[in-house]
Amino acid sequence: MTRPNILLITSDQQHWHTIGAFNSEIHTPNLDRLTFEGTTFNRAYCPNPTCTPTRASIITGMYPSQHGAWTLGTKLLEDRHTVGEDFLAAGYRTALVGKAHFQPLRSTEEFPSLEAVPLLQDLDYWKQFNETFYGFDHVELARNHTNEFLVGQHYAIWMEEQGCSNWRDYFLAPTGTLDPSIKHKWPIPEKYHYNTWIAERSNKLMEEFTEKEEPFFLWASFFDPHPDYLVPEPWDTMYDPNKLTLPKVVPGEHDNNPPHFRMTQEAQPDFTAWKETGHVIHGYHSHQVYDEAEQRQNMATYYGMISKMDAYIGRILDKVDELGIAEDTLIVFTTDHGHFFGQHGLHFKGGFHYEDVIKLPFIVRYPGKVPAGRQSEAFQSLVDLAPTFLSIAGLPVARTMTGVDQSQVWFGKQSAARDHILCEFRHEPTTIHQKTYVNERYKITVYFNQTYGEIFDLKEDPQELHNRWDDPEYVHVKSDLLLKFTWAELGKEALPMPRIWHA
């Protein structure tokens, strides 16, 4: 049997309801194409609603509380086992193009980081870089979202190779000279945008691997639509802000929520009690930052970023067809976590485990094996990607991996491989530490050392407007969910080896 290629395509911080096949207000013909040619999973979730923890889970098949990269500003330690190592050992080529974010932007003697300033902008270093990086034997990296000053690594090298000697004009100080007052319309020419780079380099690698008849595991990792809200023309004017359905807070919806929800709706909240490490805590600030006109423009730009990215995903899909490898290539499209752009009065991300930020777009295509044009309600977690990839490739699954094998579910031969989801958010050692359990109907969130929490009845209250944590009518539901959450925590523990004898 031909060993399948594995092509993982991800966006960054994409709301689950932003695929044109299911949302008529957005245009994504290439993602729509994947939905027609594959199976869309409507209940896919991240293991953590921030980048580093979830991205580390994708390659380890472990939860953040297990692999150790527990929040932003930490790193996945180099001794952790990754799926790329298994593919390399089996004779695969492994590559990552785009965003890694396995390591922080600062480095210490004890915890050095290759993705740290100033190393990430040492282009001579990256021109010579040929090390295996977390199981990827070929990487081409960048770290900036839109115009951030963090631009560098292989993306900056590529821009110079394309003749863009003035690339610093399109990025903020201190690296660049771009006017920080510029909003929404990014003046960078589209031919120098990182979407172009990711698609071009991913396609080139697939060409090389196919020519040499080498099976590959390739991760094409896009940066959009992670804010800032910036996109080159003509994508910046693709959507009329006044024709979009703007999410809004419902008056009173946070009355029964934990205090940090209500405080986000204040003009000057004091989150001092939550600050522990002294570093930024995402989401714990006032979310009253935009008037309606700006919210609408942000949403229009966000949609434009997704549509632009979709066009370059289309180039990758076209290359798979052009190379004649579609029948032998498993493609998964998803994102690392979701995004708020006004839902519940919230923006960006943080410790608010609504579906908007923990549920994901998730599409699987494998012609002749994964049913086409199908939608499934089977639970998926990004923790499941690594073991499932290995299983489909006919390779053993490392015992360190605690995700589940979804292969038979993807193939349409099994209705489900899991009956629940676990999502973690530990953003400070003790003061911001929560876990969420989701089953077919309910969602419960518990907080370390706190008596408050959340229970949402997703059947009766799909918009998650009514927290039933203290509702006497839900006391038995709460008891049952707490027990099932405990079982789920016990059940996710790894067994590094089987029991081989009596004692």
Secondary structure, 3 states (H helix, E strand, C coil): CCCCEEEEEEECCCCCCCCCCCCCCCCCHHHHHHHHHCEEECCEECCCCCHHHHHHHHHHCCCHHHHCCCCCCCCCCCCCCCHHHHHHHCCCEEEEEEECCCCCCCCCCCCCCCCCCCHHHCHHHHHHCCCCECCECEEEEECCCCCCCCCCHHHHHHHHHCCCCCHHHHCCCCCCCCCCCCCEECCCCHHHCHHHHHHHHHHHHHHHHHHCCCCEEEEEECCCCCCCCEECCCHHHCCCHHHCCCCCCCCCCCCCCCHHHHHCCCCCCCCHHHCCCCCCCCCCCCCCCCCHHHHHHHHHHHHHHHHHHHHHHHHHHHHHHHCCCHHHEEEEEEECCCCEECHHHCEECCCCCCHHHHEECEEEECCCCCCCCEEECCCEEHHHHHHHHHHHCCCCCCCCCCCCCCHHHHCCCCCCCCCCEEEEEECCCCCCEEEEEECCCEEEEEECCCCCEEEEECCCCCCCCCCCCCCHHHHHHHHHHHHHHHHHHHHCCCCCCCCCCCC
